[in-house]
């Protein structure tokens, strides 16, 4: 078969261009990807499906979030601004056994502790929502609220009415909802909030346009409410009717959030401010906490934001540090437990050196195949002495880490790859034996409504099924 020399030349040029593209993309993968398994996967895709693999990597594999965030960050105040007293003064107020963890924490995230705070736990929307809405309705200066899910239902309506009252008081109201989480209810809350006089509303990385598809996994999972710069609600509770457990919703959700008062609220405001600018809104100066008189409490606390827009992995590193520094016990409550091998190994090592490790998980997840994937890690942990409790329904969405009956790590992050690597998350590190005792009672109540996993070897079929679903990490 005769081929025109020009055609042959064109094929040769195209082949050379493909080769150059493959080499450039491979170089980018090697330089930019930290995870070896991920790098091998992308390189294999690029070379075994030359053009398609390159396109898939360029569209889905490159983290464009960090570049955008860095360009925006310079327009606002530094999120690492010191709040509270000097480092030496802070160390004098931290119990001696936790100083090592404190110094590690400063290396992970250089935000100093704010002193003089107070925190109170609120269980479920039945108790949390009325107090949150009361605070909003009493606002005189400012309401800042962000949530992953903000449903257009009876729970959402409670907040809409509170926003209206805040506006009547003369307060400015800013509401930020994640671009994926906002779609959990139809119609969404967007139209209602956009047309609410006096309320500024924004969506974080909206996912409807094709250009935003690469960001569908990069969710803003943070839940923060700040009123007048002085009082906040902080944790992992979304705005949804399912959290109103006493109203017998179709899919009830048990959860916990924290009312926080004190200088640490300033650190939360800075996180909201950066997310607000990130979402395309104008820079603003949030209301600040100015102590006039005695501080609300004695609790040292600091906020640790995490996400793919920076040197991510801060929350995961803090969890690893706490496991390595624990002297007596560690209690972990999380709805989703799919960490990578480093966390699993740290749990095993802590248990083997005599630390009492307890992990409390729901017996039935609200995500397809999540139970199978989580169960794939149980055998190795149980073998090393880690205790795993599975709570009975309703589904428990709480997120707590309690170490040595004093150190608390609470917020929006789950114990999975999505939270540790892909999501924008925010946790609070604090030391308070009184709050820890309150949380320990809540954990004990959860354990009373749970069964303890036994150290029985799983069947071959179960191992095959569970390990297969584990391969879908982090796509849950």
C-alpha positions in Angstrom: 0.0 0.0 0.0 1.5 3.3 -1.1 1.5 6.2 1.3 2.3 9.8 0.4 5.8 10.9 1.9 4.0 14.0 3.2 1.6 11.8 5.2 4.5 9.7 6.6 6.2 12.9 7.6 3.1 14.1 9.3 2.8 10.8 11.3 6.5 11.2 12.3 6.0 14.8 13.5 2.8 13.8 15.4 4.6 10.9 17.0 7.5 13.1 18.1 5.0 15.6 19.6 3.3 12.9 21.5 6.6 11.7 22.9 7.6 15.2 24.0 4.2 15.6 25.6 4.6 12.3 27.5 8.1 13.3 28.7 6.9 16.7 29.9 3.8 15.2 31.7 6.0 12.5 33.2 8.4 15.1 34.5 5.5 17.1 36.0 4.3 14.0 37.8 7.7 13.1 39.2 8.3 16.7 40.4 4.8 17.4 41.8 3.4 14.1 43.2 4.6 13.0 46.6 2.9 9.7 46.8 4.9 6.9 45.0 1.9 4.7 44.2 0.0 7.7 42.8 3.0 8.7 40.7 3.4 5.2 39.3 -0.3 5.1 38.5 -0.3 8.4 36.6 2.9 7.5 34.7 1.5 4.2 33.7 -1.7 5.9 32.4 0.3 8.4 30.5 2.6 5.9 28.7 0.1 3.1 28.1 -2.7 5.4 26.8 -0.4 8.1 25.3 -2.8 11.0 24.3 -5.8 10.1 26.5 -3.6 9.5 29.5 -1.9 12.9 29.1 -5.3 14.7 28.7 -6.7 12.9 31.8 -3.7 13.9 33.9 -3.7 17.6 32.7 -7.5 17.9 33.4 -7.8 15.8 36.6 -4.3 15.3 38.0 -2.9 18.8 38.4 -3.7 20.7 41.6 -4.8 24.1 40.4 -6.3 25.0 43.8 -3.0 25.8 45.4 -2.0 28.3 42.7 -5.3 30.2 43.0 -5.2 30.3 46.8 -1.6 31.5 46.9 -2.5 34.4 44.6 -5.4 35.3 46.7 -3.7 34.9 50.1 -1.4 37.8 49.5 -4.4 40.1 49.4 -5.5 39.5 52.9 -4.0 39.4 56.4 -1.6 36.5 57.3 -3.5 33.6 58.7 -0.6 32.7 61.0 -0.9 36.0 63.0 -0.1 35.3 66.7 -3.1 35.5 69.0 -2.8 35.6 72.7 0.3 35.8 74.9 4.0 35.1 74.1 5.3 31.6 73.5 6.9 31.5 76.9 3.7 32.6 78.6 1.7 30.0 76.8 4.1 27.2 77.7 3.7 28.1 81.4 0.0 27.4 81.1 0.3 24.1 79.2 0.5 20.9 81.4 4.1 19.5 81.2 3.1 16.1 79.6 1.7 18.0 76.6 4.6 20.4 75.9 6.2 17.9 73.5 3.0 17.7 71.5 2.7 21.5 71.6 6.2 22.0 70.1 5.5 19.4 67.4 2.2 21.3 66.7 4.1 24.5 66.1 6.2 22.8 63.5 3.1 21.4 61.8 1.3 24.8 61.8 2.9 28.0 63.2 -0.3 29.3 64.8 0.2 30.0 68.5 -2.3 29.1 71.2 -4.9 31.7 72.2 -5.5 31.6 76.0 -8.6 32.3 78.0 -11.2 30.4 76.0 -14.2 28.4 77.0 -16.0 25.6 75.0 -19.2 23.7 75.5 -20.4 20.6 73.6 -23.8 20.6 72.0 -25.2 17.2 70.9 -27.4 17.0 67.8 -29.2 19.8 66.1 -32.0 19.6 68.6 -29.8 21.4 71.2 -27.3 23.1 68.8 -29.6 24.8 66.2 -31.8 26.7 68.7 -28.7 28.2 70.4 -27.0 28.9 67.1 -30.1 30.7 65.8 -30.5 32.6 69.0 -26.9 33.9 68.7 -27.4 34.8 65.1 -30.7 36.7 65.8 -28.9 38.6 68.6 -26.0 39.7 66.4 -25.3 43.4 66.4 -22.3 43.7 64.1 -21.6 40.6 62.1 -22.6 37.0 61.3 -20.1 34.8 59.4 -21.3 31.3 58.6 -19.9 28.5 56.4 -21.1 24.9 56.0 -20.5 22.0 53.7 -24.2 21.1 53.6 -26.9 23.8 54.1 -30.2 22.1 53.2 -33.3 23.9 52.0 -35.5 22.2 54.7 -36.9 22.9 58.2 -33.4 23.2 59.6 -32.3 25.6 56.9 -35.4 27.7 57.4 -34.5 28.2 61.1 -31.2 29.8 60.0 -32.9 31.9 57.3 -35.2 33.5 59.8 -32.3 34.1 62.2 -30.3 35.8 59.4 -33.3 38.1 58.7 -33.4 39.2 62.4 -29.6 39.8 62.4 -30.0 42.1 59.3 -32.8 44.0 61.1 -30.4 44.5 64.0 -27.9 46.2 61.6 -25.5 43.2 61.4 -23.8 42.3 58.2 -24.3 38.6 57.3 -22.1 36.5 55.1 -22.9 32.9 54.2 -20.6 30.5 52.4 -21.7 27.0 51.3 -19.6 24.4 49.4 -20.4 23.9 45.7 -21.0 20.1 46.1 -22.7 20.2 49.5 -25.2 22.7 48.5 -26.8 20.2 46.1 -27.8 17.8 48.9 -31.3 19.3 48.8 -33.4 20.3 45.7 -34.2 23.0 45.2 -31.0 24.3 46.9 -30.9 27.0 49.5 -29.0 29.2 47.0 -32.0 31.1 45.6 -33.4 31.8 49.0 -30.1 33.2 50.4 -29.3 35.1 47.3 -32.5 37.1 47.5 -32.4 37.6 51.2 -32.0 41.4 51.7 -28.8 42.2 53.6 -27.3 38.8 53.3 -24.2 38.2 51.2 -24.0 34.6 49.8 -21.3 32.7 48.0 -20.6 29.2 46.8 -17.2 27.6 47.2 -16.0 26.1 44.0 -19.3 25.6 42.2 -19.3 22.3 40.4 -22.0 22.7 37.7 -19.7 24.1 34.9 -17.5 21.5 33.1 -14.4 23.6 33.8 -14.9 22.9 37.5 -15.1 19.1 37.2 -11.5 18.7 38.4 -12.5 20.3 41.7 -15.4 18.0 42.4 -13.4 16.2 45.1 -11.9 19.4 46.6 -14.7 20.2 48.9 -14.8 22.9 51.6 -15.9 20.6 54.5 -15.5 23.3 57.2 -18.4 24.2 59.5 -18.0 27.5 61.3 -20.4 30.1 62.7 -19.1 33.3 64.2 -21.2 36.0 65.7 -19.9 39.5 66.4 -16.3 38.2 66.5 -16.8 36.9 70.1 -18.8 33.7 70.0 -18.6 30.8 67.6 -19.9 27.4 66.8 -17.3 25.0 65.5 -17.2 21.3 64.6 -18.6 18.9 62.1 -22.3 19.5 62.1 -24.0 20.5 58.9 -27.3 22.3 58.5 -29.9 19.6 57.7 -33.2 18.3 59.1 -31.6 14.9 59.8 -29.8 16.5 62.7 -33.1 17.3 64.4 -33.3 13.8 65.8 -36.2 14.4 68.2 -38.4 15.3 65.2 -38.0 11.7 63.9 -36.6 12.6 60.5 -36.4 9.9 57.7 -32.6 9.7 58.0 -31.6 10.8 61.5 -28.0 11.9 62.2 -26.3 12.0 65.6 -23.6 14.7 65.7 -21.7 17.1 67.9 -20.6 20.7 67.7 -18.9 23.2 70.1 -19.9 26.6 71.3 -16.6 28.5 71.7 -16.0 31.9 73.3 -12.7 33.7 73.6 -9.7 35.0 71.6 -9.4 31.8 69.5 -12.5 33.0 67.7 -10.2 35.4 65.9 -8.4 32.5 64.3 -11.7 31.1 63.1 -12.5 34.5 61.5 -9.3 34.5 59.6 -10.1 31.0 58.1 -13.5 32.3 57.1 -12.0 35.4 55.6 -9.6 33.5 53.4 -12.3 31.1 52.2 -14.6 34.1 51.4 -11.9 35.7 49.3 -11.1 32.3 47.7 -14.7 32.0 46.6 -14.3 35.3 44.6 -15.7 37.8 47.1 -14.1 41.0 48.2 -11.7 41.2 51.1 -13.2 42.5 54.3 -12.0 43.0 57.9 -14.0 40.7 60.3 -15.0 41.7 63.7 -12.4 41.0 66.3 -12.4 39.7 69.8 -11.3 42.4 72.2 -11.3 41.4 75.9 -12.9 44.0 78.1 -12.8 42.5 81.5 -12.1 38.9 82.4 -11.6 36.3 79.6 -14.5 33.8 79.2 -12.4 30.8 80.5 -9.0 29.3 80.9 -8.7 26.9 77.9 -5.7 27.2 75.6 -6.9 26.6 72.0 -5.8 27.1 68.4 -7.3 26.5 65.0 -5.5 24.3 62.4 -6.9 24.8 58.8 -5.9 22.2 56.2 -6.5 21.7 52.5 -5.0 21.2 49.1 -4.3 24.9 48.7 -1.2 24.7 50.9 1.2 22.2 52.5 -1.7 19.9 53.3 -1.5 17.0 55.8 -1.5 19.2 58.9 -4.4 17.5 60.6 -3.1 14.1 59.7 0.3 15.0 61.2 -1.3 16.3 64.3 -3.2 13.0 64.7 0.1 11.1 64.2 1.8 13.3 66.8 -0.9 12.8 69.3 -0.7 9.0 68.9 3.1 9.1 69.4 2.9 11.4 72.5 -0.1 9.7 74.2 0.8 8.2 77.6 -2.5 6.6 78.8 -5.3 6.5 76.3 -6.7 7.6 73.0 -10.4 7.8 72.1 -11.4 8.4 68.5 -14.9 9.0 67.2 -15.4 9.3 63.5 -18.1 8.4 61.0 -15.6 7.3 58.3 -12.4 5.4 59.0 -10.3 4.9 55.9 -6.8 6.3 56.7 -3.6 5.4 54.9 -1.1 2.9 56.2 0.9 5.5 58.2 -2.1 6.1 60.5 -2.9 2.4 60.8 0.7 1.7 61.8 0.7 4.5 64.4 -2.4 3.1 66.0 -0.8 -0.3 66.1 2.4 1.0 67.6 0.6 3.0 70.2 -1.5 0.0 71.2 1.6 -2.2 71.4 3.3 0.2 73.8 0.4 -0.1 76.2 -1.8 2.8 75.2 -5.5 2.1 75.5 -6.8 2.8 71.9 -10.6 3.0 71.3 -12.2 3.7 67.9 -15.9 4.4 67.8 -17.6 4.0 64.4 -21.2 3.6 63.2 -22.3 0.1 62.6 -24.0 1.1 59.4 -22.6 3.9 57.2 -24.6 6.3 55.0 -22.3 5.7 52.1 -22.5 2.7 49.8 -19.8 0.1 50.5 -18.1 2.3 53.2 -18.7 -0.4 55.8 -16.9 -3.0 53.7 -13.9 -0.7 53.0 -13.5 0.3 56.7 -13.8 -3.3 57.8 -10.8 -4.3 55.6 -8.5 -2.6 58.2 -10.1 -4.0 61.3 -8.2 -7.4 61.6 -4.7 -5.9 61.7 -5.8 -3.3 64.3 -7.6 -5.8 66.5 -4.7 -8.1 66.4 -2.5 -5.4 67.9 -4.9 -4.6 70.7 -6.9 -1.7 69.3 -10.5 -1.7 70.4 -13.2 -1.0 67.8 -16.8 -0.2 68.8 -19.7 -0.1 66.3 -22.6 2.1 67.5 -26.2 1.2 66.6 -28.3 3.5 64.5 -29.0 6.4 64.1 -25.9 7.2 62.0 -23.2 8.9 64.1 -21.5 11.8 62.3 -19.4 12.9 65.3 -15.7 13.7 65.0 -13.6 13.6 68.2 -10.1 12.7 69.3 -9.4 12.7 73.0 -5.9 11.9 74.4 -5.0 11.3 78.0 -8.3 12.7 79.3 -7.1 16.3 78.6 -6.1 17.0 74.9 -8.9 17.4 72.4 -8.8 17.6 68.6 -12.2 18.4 67.2 -13.6 19.9 64.0 -14.7 18.9 60.5 -12.1 16.3 59.5 -12.9 12.6 59.3 -10.3 9.8 59.6 -10.0 9.1 55.9 -7.9 10.1 52.9 -10.6 12.5 51.6 -10.3 14.7 54.7 -6.5 14.2 55.2 -5.7 14.9 51.5 -8.5 16.3 49.4 -10.9 18.4 51.4 -10.6 21.9 52.9 -10.9 21.0 56.6 -10.5 22.8 60.0 -9.8 21.4 63.4 -9.4 22.9 66.9 -6.6 21.7 69.2 -7.4 22.5 72.9 -6.5 21.5 76.4 -9.2 21.4 79.0 -9.8 18.7 81.5 -13.3 19.9 82.3 -14.4 19.8 78.6 -12.5 16.5 78.2 -14.5 15.0 81.1 -17.7 16.2 79.4 -16.7 14.6 76.1 -15.6 11.4 77.8 -19.1 11.0 79.2 -20.5 11.5 75.7 -18.1 8.9 74.4 -19.0 6.5 77.2 -22.7 6.9 76.2 -21.8 6.0 72.6 -19.9 2.9 73.7 -22.9 1.8 75.8 -24.9 1.7 72.6 -22.3 -0.2 70.7 -20.9 -3.7 70.1 -17.2 -4.5 70.4 -15.6 -6.0 67.3 -14.1 -9.4 68.0 -10.7 -10.7 67.0 -12.1 -13.4 64.7 -10.3 -14.0 61.4 -12.6 -12.9 58.5 -13.7 -15.4 55.9 -12.0 -15.5 52.6 -15.1 -14.2 50.8 -15.4 -11.3 53.3 -11.7 -10.4 52.9 -12.0 -10.4 49.1 -15.1 -8.2 49.1 -13.9 -5.8 51.8 -10.4 -5.4 50.3 -11.9 -4.8 46.9 -14.0 -1.9 48.1 -11.0 -0.5 49.9 -9.4 0.0 46.5 -11.9 2.7 45.9 -10.2 4.9 48.5 -10.3 8.0 48.4 -13.4 8.1 46.2 -16.0 7.6 48.9 
